[in-house]
Amino acid sequence: MTSPIRVAVLGPTGRLGSAICRALLDNPDFALAGAVVRAESSAAGEDIGAWLGGEAVGCRAETALEHAVHDADIVIDASLPGMTVAAAERLAGLGGPALITGVTGFNAGQMKRLETCTDRLAILMAGNFSLGVAVTEALVREAARLPAETWDIEVHETHHKRKADAPSGTALMLARTAAEARGETLEDIATWSREGTTGPRRPGTIGFAVSRGGSVVGEHSVRFLADLEEITISHRALDRSIFARGALEAVRWMTNGGKDRPAGRYTMQDVIAG
C-alpha cells in the first residue's frame, strides 16, 4: 500500500485553509502532518481535527514553521501575503519541503522575494485552486491570441459581500493572462474603474467590473467584444469545496509520485497539463 502524502497547512483556520484540512482528513491518500498559525491565534496549541469540529487527529496547530513541516512532504499555504513570503524564505533556507500557495494580493516587493526563493525551492503559485478556473485561464490565453487579438476585453467578477479585495485575485490573473498573450503588461493597459464623462474607450485596454453581494462563492467572465460579435469565457463556482479539491490535485502533481519537482515556479496550468 502506498504511503499517504504528508501535508502541512499554513493558515488552517480561514475559509480556504479549513476546507483544505477537511479535504486532507477525508482522503486516505493524504495525511495532515502539520499546521501553522499566528502566535495570537485561538487555535494555537489545539488539535486541528477537534478545532474543526471533528475528532482529534493528533496534529496540533504550531506557531513555529519548523515544527509543523518537520514530517511533511509538502506545504499548502492559505494564509496572508506577509506570512507566505516569510514561510517561503524559511523553507528555501531549510531546503524544503516545496510550497503550494493559494494566496493573492502580493505587492511588487513581496513578489520579487518569492521569485528569488524559486531559485532554491519549488513553489506553485495559484491565483485560484479551481481546476475549472485553470481551464478558463487557458481558454482566455487562446482567445486573446486569436481570433480575438484586436477585440476589446472586459473582465466581470462577482463575490460575496464579505470579500475585502477588488478586483479579485482570479480576475487579475485572467486579465494578466490576456494582456501577456498580447505582449502587454496588465499594469500598462488596465482601466480599473469608470465614472463620469470618460470619453471613448481607449483601444487595447482591459476594463474591470466588480460586484459584491450575498453569498456568491465566485463568478468570473472575460468578454471579448468586436463590432458585430462577442466571445464570453466564464466560470462559476457553486461550492467552496472545489478549491480544496484543486489544492489536493496540485499536491499530487508537485509531489510527482515521490519524485519532487525541482526548484522553480509553477502554476495550476502545469497541473492541468499533467
Residue frames relative to the residue before (quaternion, step in Angstrom):
aa qw qx qy qz dx dy dz
M 1.0000 0.0000 0.0000 0.0000 0.00 0.00 0.00
T 0.4419 -0.7005 0.4964 0.2599 3.58 -0.88 0.96
S 0.4725 -0.6739 0.4893 0.2885 3.56 -0.95 0.87
P 0.5274 -0.6315 0.4536 0.3424 3.61 -1.04 0.68
I 0.5055 -0.6162 0.5090 0.3251 3.55 -1.23 0.52
R 0.2858 -0.7856 0.5319 0.1350 3.57 -0.66 1.13
V 0.0628 -0.8348 0.5447 -0.0496 3.55 -0.52 1.26
A 0.1822 -0.7368 0.6405 0.1171 3.55 -1.03 0.86
V 0.2223 -0.7889 0.5644 0.0979 3.58 -0.98 0.87
L 0.2144 -0.7580 0.6085 0.0957 3.53 -0.85 1.07
G 0.8009 0.1426 -0.1450 0.5633 3.59 -0.49 1.20
P 0.1711 0.8511 -0.4832 0.1135 3.62 0.82 0.92
T 0.6558 0.5658 -0.3086 0.3931 3.61 1.19 -0.22
G 0.5838 0.5741 -0.3827 0.4278 3.62 1.21 -0.17
R 0.7474 -0.3859 0.2691 0.4691 3.58 -1.30 -0.01
L 0.7225 0.4305 -0.2555 0.4768 3.57 0.77 -1.04
G 0.6727 0.5198 -0.3062 0.4284 3.58 0.84 -0.95
S 0.6774 0.4760 -0.3003 0.4736 3.59 0.92 -0.84
A 0.6199 0.5284 -0.3458 0.4657 3.61 1.07 -0.68
I 0.6441 0.5086 -0.3187 0.4742 3.58 1.01 -0.78
C 0.6410 0.5212 -0.3310 0.4560 3.60 0.93 -0.83
R 0.6561 0.5046 -0.3146 0.4647 3.60 0.92 -0.86
A 0.6519 0.5134 -0.3162 0.4599 3.57 0.97 -0.86
L 0.6373 0.5219 -0.3235 0.4655 3.60 1.01 -0.78
L 0.6920 0.4857 -0.2765 0.4569 3.57 0.92 -0.93
D 0.6878 0.4853 -0.2746 0.4648 3.59 1.16 -0.59
N 0.7149 0.4265 -0.2384 0.5001 3.59 1.23 -0.31
P 0.3768 -0.7650 0.4724 0.2229 3.63 -0.53 1.12
D 0.5644 0.5995 -0.3910 0.4114 3.60 1.23 -0.18
F 0.7533 0.3240 -0.1651 0.5480 3.56 1.30 -0.31
A 0.1384 -0.7574 0.6293 0.1059 3.53 -1.30 0.42
L 0.3822 -0.6980 0.5555 0.2410 3.56 -0.99 0.85
A 0.1255 -0.8567 0.4999 0.0187 3.55 -0.17 1.33
G 0.8116 -0.0533 0.0578 0.5789 3.59 1.17 -0.35
A 0.0940 -0.7750 0.6227 0.0539 3.53 -1.29 0.40
V 0.1535 -0.7986 0.5797 0.0514 3.57 -0.95 0.92
V 0.0052 -0.7875 0.6154 -0.0321 3.57 -0.86 1.04
R 0.6016 -0.5357 0.4335 0.4040 3.54 -1.27 0.21
A 0.6562 -0.5486 0.3498 0.3823 3.56 -1.16 0.61
E 0.7201 0.4489 -0.2528 0.4648 3.59 1.06 -0.73
S 0.4434 0.7160 -0.4448 0.3047 3.59 1.27 -0.01
S 0.4923 -0.6597 0.4854 0.2949 3.58 -1.05 0.78
A 0.6323 0.5403 -0.3292 0.4471 3.59 1.25 -0.33
A 0.4431 0.7162 -0.4525 0.2931 3.61 1.21 -0.29
G 0.8206 0.1997 -0.1840 0.5028 3.55 -0.81 1.07
E 0.6021 0.5770 -0.3552 0.4223 3.58 1.25 -0.22
D 0.5173 -0.5868 0.5113 0.3559 3.54 -1.24 0.48
I 0.4646 -0.7196 0.4396 0.2704 3.58 -0.67 1.12
G 0.6201 0.5462 -0.3518 0.4397 3.60 0.97 -0.73
A 0.6868 0.4624 -0.2754 0.4886 3.56 0.90 -0.93
W 0.6319 0.5404 -0.3371 0.4417 3.59 1.01 -0.80
L 0.6843 0.4722 -0.2750 0.4828 3.58 1.12 -0.68
G 0.6171 -0.5885 0.3310 0.4041 3.57 1.28 0.06
G 0.6357 0.5146 -0.3332 0.4691 3.58 1.26 0.20
E 0.7334 -0.3680 0.3063 0.4826 3.53 -1.18 -0.62
A 0.5878 -0.5519 0.4471 0.3873 3.56 -1.21 0.47
V 0.1797 -0.8135 0.5498 0.0606 3.58 -0.95 0.93
G 0.5445 -0.6524 0.3874 0.3575 3.57 1.25 0.13
C 0.6187 0.4898 -0.3545 0.5016 3.58 1.22 0.48
R 0.1164 -0.8209 0.5582 0.0294 3.56 -0.39 1.23
A 0.5235 -0.6320 0.4796 0.3107 3.53 -1.13 0.73
E 0.1703 -0.7991 0.5747 0.0464 3.55 -0.73 1.16
T 0.3466 -0.7151 0.5583 0.2383 3.55 -1.22 0.41
A 0.6657 0.4409 -0.2892 0.5280 3.57 1.30 -0.19
L 0.4712 -0.7042 0.4563 0.2716 3.57 -0.63 1.13
E 0.6486 0.5542 -0.3285 0.4053 3.59 0.86 -0.95
H 0.6568 0.5125 -0.3150 0.4547 3.59 1.00 -0.79
A 0.6956 0.5010 -0.2728 0.4367 3.56 0.97 -0.89
V 0.7593 0.3908 -0.2092 0.4764 3.61 0.99 -0.75
H 0.3586 0.7832 -0.4606 0.2140 3.58 1.29 -0.06
D 0.7994 0.2457 -0.1169 0.5357 3.60 0.94 -0.90
A 0.5043 0.6874 -0.3990 0.3377 3.60 1.25 0.23
D 0.4111 -0.6795 0.5544 0.2487 3.52 -1.23 0.64
I 0.7956 -0.0056 0.0634 0.6024 3.57 1.17 -0.65
V 0.2880 -0.7450 0.5778 0.1679 3.58 -1.24 0.46
I 0.1576 -0.7434 0.6418 0.1032 3.56 -1.04 0.88
D 0.1926 -0.8088 0.5527 0.0572 3.54 -0.82 1.05
A 0.0760 0.7728 -0.6251 0.0793 3.56 -0.81 1.10
S 0.3678 0.7689 -0.4441 0.2761 3.57 1.06 0.78
L 0.6255 -0.4702 0.4189 0.4607 3.56 -0.71 -1.16
P 0.7093 -0.5048 0.2690 0.4119 3.62 -1.09 0.62
G 0.6845 0.4928 -0.3068 0.4409 3.60 0.81 -0.93
M 0.6601 0.4982 -0.2937 0.4795 3.56 1.01 -0.84
T 0.6140 0.5559 -0.3380 0.4468 3.58 1.06 -0.76
V 0.6840 0.4896 -0.2886 0.4573 3.56 0.81 -1.03
A 0.6563 0.5061 -0.3154 0.4622 3.58 0.90 -0.89
A 0.6601 0.5026 -0.3089 0.4650 3.60 0.98 -0.83
A 0.6437 0.5242 -0.3266 0.4519 3.60 0.94 -0.85
E 0.6663 0.4953 -0.3078 0.4648 3.57 0.92 -0.86
R 0.6586 0.4967 -0.3163 0.4685 3.58 0.99 -0.78
L 0.6596 0.5026 -0.3102 0.4650 3.60 0.94 -0.86
A 0.6207 0.5297 -0.3425 0.4657 3.58 1.03 -0.73
G 0.6654 0.4992 -0.2973 0.4686 3.56 1.03 -0.79
L 0.6814 0.4812 -0.2765 0.4771 3.57 1.12 -0.68
G 0.4628 -0.6759 0.4461 0.3605 3.56 1.23 -0.40
G 0.7680 -0.2985 0.1546 0.5451 3.58 1.18 0.58
P 0.5184 0.0210 -0.8061 -0.2846 1.49 -2.50 -0.20
A 0.7076 -0.4575 0.3384 0.4188 3.54 -1.36 0.18
L 0.3179 -0.7555 0.5540 0.1456 3.54 -1.27 0.52
I 0.0987 -0.7381 0.6648 0.0588 3.54 -1.09 0.87
T 0.0108 -0.8306 0.5567 -0.0124 3.60 -0.57 1.06
G 0.1932 -0.7709 0.5989 0.0985 3.52 -1.03 0.91
V 0.4232 0.7137 -0.4505 0.3296 3.56 1.30 0.30
T 0.1155 -0.7721 0.6213 0.0671 3.58 -1.12 0.73
G 0.6514 0.5549 -0.3665 0.3653 3.57 -1.28 -0.02
F 0.3369 0.7413 -0.5145 0.2689 3.60 1.15 0.47
N 0.3577 -0.6913 0.5711 0.2608 3.57 -1.07 0.67
A 0.7371 -0.4375 0.2717 0.4376 3.57 -1.27 0.21
G 0.6611 0.5141 -0.3101 0.4501 3.58 0.96 -0.83
Q 0.6578 0.5024 -0.3063 0.4702 3.57 0.97 -0.84
M 0.6505 0.5143 -0.3216 0.4570 3.57 0.97 -0.81
K 0.6281 0.5320 -0.3338 0.4594 3.58 1.03 -0.75
R 0.6512 0.5081 -0.3138 0.4683 3.59 1.00 -0.80
L 0.6349 0.5167 -0.3278 0.4717 3.59 1.04 -0.74
E 0.6427 0.5270 -0.3206 0.4543 3.56 0.94 -0.88
T 0.6239 0.5395 -0.3312 0.4582 3.58 1.05 -0.76
C 0.6447 0.5387 -0.3182 0.4392 3.58 1.03 -0.80
T 0.6215 0.5763 -0.3535 0.3958 3.60 1.06 -0.65
D 0.5142 0.6120 -0.4321 0.4176 3.60 1.23 -0.08
R 0.7928 0.2799 -0.1253 0.5268 3.57 1.16 -0.63
L 0.7793 0.2809 -0.1148 0.5484 3.57 1.24 -0.37
A 0.4042 -0.6715 0.5588 0.2710 3.58 -1.08 0.72
I 0.0378 0.7987 -0.5960 0.0745 3.56 -0.66 1.14
L 0.1494 -0.7485 0.6402 0.0870 3.56 -0.89 0.99
M 0.1228 -0.7948 0.5934 0.0327 3.56 -0.66 1.16
A 0.0490 -0.8188 0.5714 -0.0274 3.55 -0.49 1.24
G 0.3328 -0.7272 0.5643 0.2050 3.56 -0.71 1.05
N 0.7610 -0.0203 0.0249 0.6479 3.54 1.30 -0.44
F 0.3934 -0.7512 0.4810 0.2228 3.60 -0.83 0.95
S 0.4927 0.6792 -0.4332 0.3290 3.61 1.18 -0.29
L 0.4363 -0.6850 0.5173 0.2696 3.56 -0.91 0.92
G 0.6144 0.5538 -0.3410 0.4467 3.57 1.12 -0.64
V 0.6374 0.5039 -0.3231 0.4852 3.56 1.03 -0.73
A 0.6165 0.5393 -0.3502 0.4544 3.60 1.03 -0.70
V 0.6451 0.4908 -0.3161 0.4929 3.59 1.02 -0.77
T 0.6181 0.5462 -0.3329 0.4570 3.59 1.03 -0.80
E 0.6397 0.5286 -0.3177 0.4588 3.56 0.97 -0.86
A 0.6517 0.5115 -0.3154 0.4628 3.58 0.96 -0.87
L 0.6537 0.5089 -0.3097 0.4667 3.60 1.00 -0.79
V 0.6291 0.5296 -0.3288 0.4644 3.58 1.03 -0.79
R 0.6301 0.5368 -0.3350 0.4501 3.57 0.99 -0.82
E 0.6785 0.4875 -0.2932 0.4648 3.59 0.91 -0.89
A 0.6632 0.5072 -0.3122 0.4533 3.59 0.92 -0.86
A 0.6546 0.5203 -0.3155 0.4486 3.58 1.03 -0.79
R 0.6487 0.4995 -0.3138 0.4808 3.57 1.17 -0.53
L 0.7512 -0.2132 0.2395 0.5769 3.54 0.77 -1.10
P 0.5813 -0.1745 -0.7946 -0.0120 1.63 -1.89 1.65
A 0.6243 0.6012 -0.3272 0.3765 3.60 1.25 -0.15
E 0.2346 0.8387 -0.4744 0.1287 3.58 1.15 0.53
T 0.7501 0.3333 -0.2176 0.5281 3.62 1.16 -0.40
W 0.4954 0.6770 -0.4230 0.3425 3.58 1.25 0.05
D 0.5647 -0.5723 0.4696 0.3648 3.56 -1.28 0.41
I 0.1879 -0.7841 0.5841 0.0931 3.58 -1.06 0.78
E 0.0047 0.7708 -0.6364 0.0298 3.55 -0.96 0.98
V 0.1824 -0.7784 0.5953 0.0796 3.56 -0.94 0.97
H 0.0847 -0.7928 0.6036 0.0050 3.56 -0.75 1.11
E 0.0713 0.8038 -0.5890 0.0430 3.59 -0.94 0.83
T 0.1108 -0.7756 0.6201 0.0391 3.55 -1.18 0.74
H 0.0391 0.7851 -0.6164 0.0460 3.55 -1.01 0.91
H 0.7026 -0.4602 0.3556 0.4100 3.54 -1.36 0.22
K 0.6522 -0.5813 0.3466 0.3415 3.54 -1.22 0.56
R 0.6481 0.5292 -0.3310 0.4363 3.62 1.19 -0.25
K 0.4912 0.6664 -0.4406 0.3472 3.60 1.21 -0.19
A 0.3395 -0.8051 0.4637 0.1470 3.56 -0.74 1.11
D 0.7589 0.3731 -0.2055 0.4926 3.61 1.04 -0.69
A 0.0231 0.7819 -0.6223 0.0288 3.56 -1.19 0.62
P 0.4832 -0.2486 -0.8289 0.1326 1.55 -1.77 1.78
S 0.6440 -0.5314 0.3824 0.3958 3.56 -1.24 0.39
G 0.6400 -0.5233 0.3944 0.4013 3.55 -1.25 0.38
T 0.6371 0.5232 -0.3270 0.4619 3.57 1.08 -0.70
A 0.6316 0.5238 -0.3323 0.4650 3.59 0.98 -0.81
L 0.6568 0.5005 -0.3064 0.4735 3.57 0.98 -0.84
M 0.6343 0.5332 -0.3281 0.4536 3.58 1.00 -0.80
L 0.6749 0.4900 -0.2926 0.4677 3.58 0.89 -0.92
A 0.6652 0.4934 -0.3020 0.4720 3.58 0.97 -0.84
R 0.6467 0.5155 -0.3180 0.4636 3.57 1.00 -0.81
T 0.6123 0.5456 -0.3368 0.4625 3.58 1.08 -0.73
A 0.6637 0.4973 -0.2987 0.4721 3.58 0.94 -0.91
A 0.6558 0.5144 -0.3144 0.4543 3.58 0.93 -0.88
E 0.6881 0.4846 -0.2891 0.4562 3.57 0.84 -0.95
A 0.6094 0.5485 -0.3507 0.4525 3.59 1.10 -0.64
R 0.7067 0.4142 -0.2438 0.5192 3.57 1.23 -0.48
G 0.5542 -0.6409 0.3784 0.3729 3.56 1.26 0.19
E 0.5772 0.5677 -0.3692 0.4563 3.57 1.20 0.54
T 0.3541 -0.6590 0.5909 0.3019 3.54 -1.35 0.02
L 0.5790 -0.6219 0.3998 0.3438 3.57 -0.97 0.86
E 0.6393 0.5551 -0.3349 0.4135 3.57 0.93 -0.86
D 0.6750 0.5007 -0.2960 0.4538 3.61 1.11 -0.62
I 0.8129 0.2903 -0.1274 0.4886 3.61 1.03 -0.66
A 0.4861 0.6828 -0.4344 0.3298 3.62 1.22 0.04
T 0.1458 -0.7101 0.6790 0.1161 3.52 -1.24 0.68
W 0.2583 -0.8401 0.4594 0.1284 3.55 -0.10 1.32
S 0.8029 -0.0550 0.0504 0.5914 3.59 1.06 -0.63
R 0.1936 -0.7557 0.6128 0.1260 3.55 -1.32 0.36
E 0.1464 0.7760 -0.5997 0.1294 3.54 -0.92 0.93
G 0.8117 0.2250 -0.1761 0.5094 3.57 -0.99 0.79
T 0.7268 -0.3675 0.3159 0.4867 3.54 -1.20 -0.60
T 0.0738 -0.8533 0.5162 -0.0065 3.55 -0.12 1.30
G 0.4349 -0.6851 0.4763 0.3386 3.59 1.20 -0.36
P 0.7300 -0.4150 0.2915 0.4582 3.60 -1.25 0.01
R 0.5922 -0.5684 0.4422 0.3615 3.52 -1.23 0.52
R 0.3979 -0.7165 0.5204 0.2398 3.58 -0.88 0.96
P 0.4746 -0.6945 0.4534 0.2945 3.63 -0.64 1.03
G 0.8073 0.3152 -0.2248 0.4454 3.55 -1.14 0.71
T 0.5692 0.6021 -0.3895 0.4022 3.59 1.24 -0.04
I 0.2901 -0.7069 0.6112 0.2062 3.54 -1.37 0.23
G 0.1790 -0.8132 0.5495 0.0682 3.56 -0.67 1.14
F 0.2554 -0.7640 0.5783 0.1287 3.55 -1.27 0.48
A 0.0354 -0.7483 0.6612 0.0413 3.53 -1.23 0.66
V 0.0995 -0.8217 0.5611 -0.0111 3.57 -0.75 1.10
S 0.0486 -0.7750 0.6299 0.0179 3.57 -1.01 0.90
R 0.0743 -0.7794 0.6214 0.0291 3.56 -1.12 0.76
G 0.4076 0.7185 -0.5022 0.2557 3.57 -0.86 0.92
G 0.8368 0.2194 -0.1535 0.4775 3.51 -1.27 0.48
S 0.6510 -0.5073 0.4003 0.3984 3.54 -1.10 -0.79
V 0.1981 0.8118 -0.5249 0.1622 3.58 1.16 0.59
V 0.4084 -0.7233 0.5027 0.2394 3.59 -0.71 1.07
G 0.7062 -0.4007 0.2720 0.5164 3.58 0.89 -0.89
E 0.0479 0.7756 -0.6270 0.0548 3.55 -0.89 0.98
H 0.0048 0.8019 -0.5957 0.0462 3.57 -0.87 0.98
S 0.0071 0.7796 -0.6259 0.0219 3.54 -1.00 0.88
V 0.1265 -0.7459 0.6486 0.0832 3.54 -1.07 0.81
R 0.1302 -0.8124 0.5678 0.0242 3.55 -0.57 1.21
F 0.1395 -0.7457 0.6481 0.0665 3.54 -0.97 0.97
L 0.0504 -0.8505 0.5218 -0.0423 3.57 -0.40 1.25
A 0.0741 -0.7554 0.6507 0.0235 3.55 -0.94 1.03
D 0.7283 -0.4357 0.2863 0.4447 3.59 -1.25 0.04
L 0.8279 0.2292 -0.0833 0.5052 3.60 0.94 -0.83
E 0.8003 0.1588 -0.1118 0.5673 3.59 1.23 0.03
E 0.1898 -0.7786 0.5928 0.0795 3.54 -1.31 0.33
I 0.1610 -0.7311 0.6528 0.1156 3.53 -1.21 0.68
T 0.0457 -0.7847 0.6178 0.0219 3.59 -0.90 0.93
I 0.0949 -0.7647 0.6369 0.0226 3.54 -0.86 1.05
S 0.0734 0.8417 -0.5246 0.1043 3.58 -0.48 1.12
H 0.1167 -0.7597 0.6361 0.0684 3.52 -1.33 0.44
R 0.0794 -0.7885 0.6097 0.0162 3.53 -1.03 0.89
A 0.2486 -0.7636 0.5817 0.1295 3.57 -0.74 1.08
L 0.2174 -0.8088 0.5380 0.0951 3.58 -0.70 1.08
D 0.7948 0.0618 -0.0211 0.6033 3.59 1.21 -0.42
R 0.5400 -0.6564 0.4250 0.3111 3.59 -0.98 0.83
S 0.5255 0.6581 -0.4127 0.3470 3.59 1.18 -0.40
I 0.5526 0.6181 -0.4058 0.3846 3.62 1.14 -0.46
F 0.6387 0.5334 -0.3355 0.4416 3.59 1.06 -0.69
A 0.6485 0.5001 -0.3163 0.4788 3.59 1.02 -0.78
R 0.6482 0.5142 -0.3268 0.4568 3.59 0.94 -0.83
G 0.6544 0.5068 -0.3115 0.4668 3.57 0.99 -0.80
A 0.6205 0.5425 -0.3378 0.4545 3.57 1.06 -0.75
L 0.6588 0.4983 -0.3113 0.4698 3.59 1.00 -0.79
E 0.6207 0.5142 -0.3475 0.4792 3.60 1.06 -0.61
A 0.6168 0.5314 -0.3395 0.4711 3.58 1.08 -0.69
V 0.6171 0.5365 -0.3373 0.4664 3.59 1.07 -0.75
R 0.6453 0.5181 -0.3266 0.4567 3.59 0.88 -0.90
W 0.6874 0.4886 -0.2935 0.4500 3.57 0.88 -0.94
M 0.6891 0.4940 -0.2890 0.4445 3.58 0.90 -0.93
T 0.6929 0.4502 -0.2894 0.4832 3.62 0.98 -0.74
N 0.2004 -0.8617 0.4605 0.0721 3.57 1.32 -0.28
G 0.6843 -0.5080 0.2916 0.4344 3.56 0.88 0.96
G 0.7293 -0.4094 0.2322 0.4965 3.57 1.11 0.65
K 0.6468 0.4500 -0.3184 0.5270 3.58 1.31 -0.08
D 0.2490 -0.8352 0.4714 0.1348 3.54 0.33 1.30
R 0.5467 -0.6112 0.4645 0.3343 3.55 -1.13 0.68
P 0.5096 -0.6411 0.4667 0.3337 3.60 -1.04 0.64
A 0.6901 -0.4526 0.3520 0.4415 3.57 -1.27 0.29
G 0.4271 0.6708 -0.5195 0.3127 3.55 -1.03 0.83
R 0.4997 -0.6309 0.4989 0.3215 3.54 -1.33 0.06
Y 0.0516 -0.7918 0.6085 -0.0141 3.55 -0.93 1.01
T 0.1930 -0.7668 0.6009 0.1171 3.57 -1.30 0.35
M 0.6816 -0.4579 0.3626 0.4408 3.56 -1.30 -0.01
Q 0.5300 0.6068 -0.4187 0.4190 3.59 1.19 -0.26
D 0.6167 0.5270 -0.3334 0.4804 3.57 1.12 -0.66
V 0.6427 0.5395 -0.3209 0.4393 3.56 1.02 -0.84
I 0.7288 0.4207 -0.2667 0.4698 3.62 0.76 -0.95
A 0.5942 0.5581 -0.3694 0.4461 3.59 1.22 -0.37
G 0.4455 -0.7226 0.4282 0.3098 3.58 1.27 -0.37
